[in-house]
Amino acid sequence: MKLLVTGGAGFIGSEFVRQAIEKGIETIVVDKLTYAGDMERLNCVKSQIKFYKCDINNREFLEDIFQKEKPDIVVHWAAESHVDRSILDASPFIETNVKGTQTLLDIAKNSDIKLFINIATDEVYGELGEEGQFFETTPLNPNSPYSASKASADMLGRAYFRTYGLPVITVRPSNNYGPWQYPEKLIPVVILKALNNEPIPVYGTGENVREWLFVSDCADAVFKIVEKGKPGEIYNVGSGEERKNIEVVKSILQILNKPESLITFVKDRPGHDFRYSLNTDKIESELGWKAKVNFEQGIEKTVNWYLDNMPWVENKLEQLKNYWKKIYK
């Protein structure tokens, strides 16, 4: 088996690549190396992978890679992924998530691909109230430019399966967290702010609920889907570990022994979805997969990783200062 992994220098993609190498799988990584991509994440496996710095919208270069490498399976992680950035400027999300996915699907359908894993997100479903869950059959109802772009990519993949027979499997994971996450997302932002005794911004009243999936579990689920999943199918990948944002923040403060007085409530994000919750009966019953890491274990591992890797984090801080000013008003 030969994998081609897009976005393999990103937060979740790099975890998938590291696990692929541990399994002895030949792996080609394609990544544009935007602000969110970082080859440091792949340092431990860099001699064991082939890497191409490539924008997935660069059709000619991407076609050359497919012709040269002849991958069996494509795992498509590459995406612009931050809701707040999509609210500031949706254009990069349309370019990468929609047009880039379409380019990749086009090339894949003209290649001898055995499987195309199209990574979506639980946010394509929209939002839930206090009760209920999203099933794979739940209609898509995205509410942010980010989730709309991912819903478009999700539907494109399924259209290429139906129209062209490309063996696409759609994967919809819940909120990932863990080591190596770029410090623009909630958990690393809270860790950094708390360590510096700075005000910790929390949208609205912090009551929004997310289902938190440790990054190694997400990658593990995708390998199970590669192994046993059926083309044309959709699989939710969740942990069942739901937490309010304010609960997540307080958990981190407790681990770091920092006061809750650091919490500062800020104006809510426009169109902020209240709650996501995935039903995972399908992947559990059909493929035999279930998340292994509970939230308490995962958040402690995550905090400890950031404490042990502060030089990496500090290198990102200059990039983030102006961004934080725009977002947390």
N, C-alpha and C positions, 0 to 999 in steps of 0.2 A: 504493500500500500504506500502511495506517495501523496502527501498532503500539500495543497497550496493554501496558505492561511493569509487572508488579507487583514490588515490592522494588527499584525502579529507583534508589533512593538508597543501596542496600547496596553491599558490596564488589564482587561480580561483576556485579550488576544495573547498577550505574553504568557499568562498563566497556562493557557491552552497549549502554547508552543513548548513551554517547559515540561508539561506533562507528556506531550507527544514524544519528546526526546527521551524522557524517562522510560517510555514504552518501546523505544527503539524504532520509532517510525520516521522514515525519511520525510523531511519537512522543508518546504520552500516558504519564505516569509516575504510578503509584499506590504510595504508601508510607506506612506507619503512623508512620515516624520513631521507632522504638524506640531504645534505646541504640546499636544497631548501624547505624542509618540516619543519614545525614548529607548535608545538601544542599550542603555544601562540595564533595563529590565531583562535583557537577553544575554548579558555578559557571561552568565554561567553556562550558556549553551552555544555561544557564537561560533565556535569551531565546528559545531555539529549541524548547523543549518546553512542553507543558501539564502542570502538576503538580497532583495532588490528594492531600492528606493524608487517608488513609483506611485503616482497618482492614479487611482483606478479609473479616472476619466481619460487617461492617456491610452487611447485604444491601440495605437500602433505598438507602443512599448509593451503593453499588456499581452497583445497577440504574440509578440516575439517570445515573451516569457512562457506562455502556454505551449508554443511550438517547440521551444527548446527543452522545457522541463517535462512536458507531457504528464501532468498530475492526474491521479485517479479521482481524487476527492477535493472539492473546494469547500473551505469553511470561511464564510464571509462575515468577519467581525468589523471590518473598517466602517467607521461612521463618525459623524459629528454627533455628540451625545449629551450635551448639557442644555437643559431646558432654558436656563437663564440667558445663555448666549444666543439661543434661537429667538428669544424675545427681543434682544437688542438688534439682531440682524439674522433674518431667516435664510439669506442667500446661500451661505456655505452649506447649509443643511439640505437645500434642494440640490445643489451641485453634487455633493458627495453621496448623500443618502438615497436620492432618487436617480439622478443621471448616472452617478457612478455605479450604482447597483444594476441599472439597465445595461450599461456598457459591459459589465462583468457577465451578466446573464447572456448577452449576445455572443460574447466570445466563448463562453462555456458551451452553448448549444451547438457551436460549430467545432467543438473539440470532443474527444472521446472521454467524456466525464461520466463516471459511474454514479456520483452523488454530489449534490450541491446543497450545503447546509446554509440556509439563509437565516441569520440571527436578527430577530425582531426585538420586541420589548413588551412588557405588560402594559405600558402606557398607551399602546394602540387601542386598548379597549375603552379608554376614557376614565370615568371615575365611578366609584361605588359609594353608597351611603354607609351607615354603620353595620348593615347586615349584607349577606350575600357574597358570591364569588364569581370570578370570571371563568368560564369554560372555553374550550377551544372553539366552540360553536357560537360564542357570544359575538354579536355584531360589533364591528370596529367603530369607535366613536371618539377619535383623538381630539384633544382640546388645546394643544400647543403647536407652534410651528415644528418643534422637534418631533413630537409624536405623530403629527400629520405626515412628516417626511418619512418616518419609519413605517407608518401604515402603508404609504405608497410603495415603499420597497418590499414590504410584506406581500402586498397584493400583486406586485410585478412578478415576484418569485412564483406565486401560485398560478398566475396567468401563463408563465412560461412552461410550467408543468402541464397545464391543461391544453395549451395551444400547440406547443412544440414537442411535448413529451420529455422535456428536460427533467431529470430525476431530482426535483427540489423537495427538501424537507424544511418546514418553517419551525423555528424555535422561538418561544416567547418567554424569556427569563424575567424574574422580578428584580428589584433593586440589588445590585451587587455592591459589596464592600470588601475591604481587606488590604493586604500589603500592596504597595506600588500605585495606589490610586492617586491620580493627579489632584492636588489640593485646591480644587474648586468645588468639589462635591461636599455634602453636609458633614460626613464623619471626619475626613481629614481637616476640613476648615475648623471644626470644633476643637480637634486635638491641637492644632497650631495656635489658635487663639487662646485656648486655655493655658498652654505651656508658656505663652508670652504674657499671661494675665491681662489680656485684652478683652473688650466686650465681645460676647459671642452672639452674632445675629441670628435670630430665629423668626421665621416668617409668621405673621399673624399672631395667633395664640399658641402655636406649636402643636395643635390638635390633629394635624394631618397625619394619616396613617400609611405606612409603607410596609411591604413584606421584604425582609432583609435576607439576602442569600449570600453566603460566604463564597468568595470568588473561586476557590478550589472546587467547591461543590458544583458551581455552574459549569466549569470546564469538564468535570467528571461526567456530568449529565450529557454534555454534547458528545463525548466519546461513546457513551452508551447508545445515543441516538445514531451515531455513525455505525456502530456495530449491529444494532437491532432495529433501527427505525425504518419505516416504510415510505418510499417516495410518494409525494402528494399529501402526506399527513402533516398535522400541526401538533406540537407538543408544548404545553405549558411547563416551565421549570421554576418551581418555587420551593420555599422552605417551610411555609406555615408559621414563620416567625414574624408576626405582625407587631409593630411598635409605633406609638405616636412619636413624632419628631422630638417633642419635648422630653419624652422618656429616653430616647437615644442620647440626647445632649446630657441629661442628668446621669446616665450610666457612665459616660466618658468622664464627666467631672468627678464622679465617685472614684473611678479607677485612678485618676490623676491626683486625687485628694485636693481638688480645687473647689472654691465656693460657688454655690448656685447664683450668688449675686453678680457673677460675670454675665449671666444671661440677659440679653437685650432684645426685646421684641421690636421688630421692624415692620414696615408696611408690607402687606402680603403680596406675593407674586401674582401678577395678572393671570386670571384663568387657572388658579392653583387647584389641581384635582384633590379631592378630599381623601380618598382612600383607594388603594389597590389591594386585591387579594386573589390569588390564583388557585383554582382547583387543579390538583395534580394527580387525580385518580388515574388518568390515562397513562402517563409515563410510569406510574408505580405499578399498575396492573399489567400493562402490555410489555414494558421493557424491564421491569424489576429495579427501577432506580428510585432512591429516596435520599434527600439531603442528610448529611452526616453531622454537620457542625451547627450546634444551636447558637442562638444570638449571644448568650453570655460567654461561651467559649470564643466565638468569633470576634467579638468586640475587644476582648482582652488580648487576643493574638494581634489584632490590628493595632491597638494602642502601643503594645510593646514593640511591634515592628517599627512604628514611626519614631519611638524613643531611641531605638537602636540605629536608625538611618537618617538622623537629622541633617547631615551634610547634603544628602540628595534633596531633601525637602527645602532646605534653605536656598539651594540653587534656583528653586522655582519662585521664591517669594517676590523677587523684583518684577517678574512677569505679572504677578497677581495684584500688586498694590493698586494700580490704576483700575483694574477690573473690579476689585472689591468696592472701590469708590462709586463705580457706575451701578453696581447691583444693590448693595446694602445701603440705601439712602435713608 
